[in-house]
C-alpha cells in the first residue's frame, strides 16, 4: 500500500523534479486545457462567438476595401461600368478617409466589448475552478503552470473563433462585392491576394485579443493560496 501511494506522488503527476520545483509537461497541459474547454463548452462558446463576430467584421471590412481597390485599378471597361452603376467608382480621398475612420471606430468599440466579455468569462471560469486550482497547487503546481493553463485555453478559443470569423467575414465580403459588380468580375488573383492579406491578420489579431483578455484572470488564479482555494465550497 505504501508502495502504491509512493507511485502517486506529485512527481508522478507533474513530471520530473526541476530545481526543487514541480512542472507539468506541455503535452499534459494541452490535454488538460482541451478537456476543460470541452467540459465548459457552453461558457466558452460565448467567447468563441464574441471573437468570431469581431474578426468577421474586421475581415469583411478589410477584404471589401481590398477587392474594391483592385477592381478600381482594373482597365476592364465592363468592371468600370459595373462600379459606376453601383456608385462605387468614385475614389474621393476625403470620402474614403471618413469611411475608414467610422469603420475603425466601430472595430475599436467591438474589440473593447469582446475584451471585456472574454475577461469576464475567464474570471467566471476561475471562480468555478477554485478547488481544482487549489488541488493542483497542493500537488506542487507552479504559478507559471496555472497561468499557462488558462492562457492555453484562451488561445484555443481565440484560434478557433478567429478562423471561423475569418471565413465568415471573407465570404460575406466576397458575396457583397459579387452582388455589386458581378462574380465574374472578381478574378481568382484578387481573391487569393486579399485572402492572404486578411487571413493571417485575422487569426493573429483574434488570438492576441483572447490572450490579452485572459492575462489578468490567469494571474489572479496563480496568486491564489492553496488553503484559501480548497476552503471554497464547490
N, C-alpha and C positions, 0 to 999 in steps of 0.2 A: 504494500500500500504506500509506504513512504517512497519507494522507488517510482511508483506511478505518479505521485504528487510532484516529485522532483522533475519528472519529464514535462510537467505542465508549468514549469517556472516561466516567468515573464520572458526570459531569453528565448524560450522555445516559440513564443508567440511573436515577439518583436525582432527576432533575428539575433545576430551576433552582438556581443558587447563591444562598444567602441568608446575608449577613453572613460570607462566607468558609466556610460550612459547607454540607454536602450533606444533602438531605432527600428522602424518597420520598413522592410524592403519596398521599393517603388511598385513592384508588381502586386503585392498585397494591398498597398494603399489604393491603387487604381481599382482593384477588385472591390474593396470596401466602399469606395466612392460610387461606383456603378450600382452596387446593391442598394445603397442609400437613396440614390436617385430613383430607382425603380420602386422602392418601398414608399417613397413620398412623391409619387408621380403627379398627384393632384396639385400639391403645393408648387412643385417645380414647373408644372405646366403653365402657371401664371407667369413665371419668369421667362419661360420659353416664348409665350405669346407676346409679352412686352418687348423682348429683344427682337423678335421676328417683325413686329409692326414697325419699330424704329428703323431697322435695317431695310425693310421693304420700301419705306418712304425715302430713305437715302438713296438706295439703288435705283428706284424708279425715277427720281429727280435727275440723278447723275446720268443714267442711261438715256433718258429723254433728251437732255441737252446734248449729249454726245452724238446721238443719231441725228438730231436736228442740225447740228453744226456740220456734220459730214454731208447731209443732203443739201444744205445751202451752198456748200462748196462745189457741188456737182455741176457739170456743164450740160447735163441732160435737160433738154427743153421740157420734156414731159414732167420731170420731177419738179422743175421750177414752176411749171403751170399748176401742178397739184399743190405746191406750197402756197402759191399766190391765191388759189381758190380757198384754201383752208385758213388764210390770213396769217400764215407762219413764215412768209418770205421776208418780212421786214427784219432788218438787223440793226435796229436803233440801239446804240450803246447805252443810252440813258434808260431806255425801257428794260433792256437786259439787266442792267445793274439793279434797278428797283425790284425786278422779279427775283433776282438772285438773293437780295437782302431779305425779302419776305420768306423765301424758302429756307434760308439759313436760320432765320429766327424761329421758324416752325420746327426745324430739325433740332435746334438747341433746346427748345422747350420740351420736345418729345424725348430727347435724351435725358433731360433732368428728371422728367416724370418716370422714365424707365429706371434711372439710377436709384431714385427713392423707393420704387417698387421692389427692385431686386434687393436692396439693403434691408428693407422691412421683411421680405420673405426669408432671407438668410438669418436674420435675427430670430424670427419665429422658429426656424429650424434648430437654431442653437438652444432656444428655450425648451423645445421638445426633447432635446438630447442631453440634458444636464447629467442624468445618471450615466449615460453612455460615455460622456466625456470624463466624468469622474472615475469610472471604472478603468478607462484607458490610462489615465494619469496615475492611478494607483498601481497599475501593472508596469509602469515605468515609461509611458509615452512622453516624449519631449513636447515642449510648447510648439516647437517648429513642426512637429508631426500634426498637431491639431490644426495649425494654420494651413499646412499643406492639404489636409483632408478637405477643409471647407473651400479652399481655393480651387482644388481639382474638381469638386462638384460643380462649382460655378463655371469653371472652364468647359466642362462637358455641356452644360446647358447653353453657355454662350456660343459654342461652336455649332451645336445643332440648331439653335434659334437663328443664328446668323446665316447658316446655309439655307434654311427654309425661307427666311426673309429675303435673301439674295435671289433665290429662284422666283419667288412671288413678285418681287419688285421688278426684276428684269423682264419677266413675262408680261407684267402689266404695261411697262414702258413700250415693249415691242408691239403689243396689241394696240395700244393707243396710237402709236406712230403709224402702224399699218392701216388702221381705220382712217387716219388723216390723209395720208399720201398714197396708200395702196401698198400691199405687202410686196408686190413685185419691185417696187422702187427701192426697197431696203436690201442692199446687197449682202452676201454672206460675209464679205470682208468687213463691212461696217458692224455687223452683229458680233463677229469674233473680236474685233478691236475694242468695242465698247464693253463687251463681257469681260475680256481680260483685264480691262482697267477697273471695272466696278467690283468684280468678284473678290480679289484679294483685299481691297479696302473694306468691303462689307464684312467679311469674315474676321479680319483683324480688328476692325472697329467694334463689332458686336462682342467679340471675346474680351477685348480690353475693357469694355464697359461693364461686362459681367464681373470680371476680376476686380476692377476698381471698387465696385459696389460691395463686394464681399470682403474687402480687406479689413474694415473696422469690425464687423461682426466676428470675423475669424480671430482677430487679435483679442477681442473681448472673451471669446471662448478659451483661447490659450491662456489667458491670465487667471482663469477661474481656479480656485483652490479645490483640490480633490475632495476634501472634507465637506466643503460647502455644496459642491455638486452632488455628492452622494446623499446629502441631507434633504434635498428637494424631493418631494413626493411625486411619483410618476403619475 
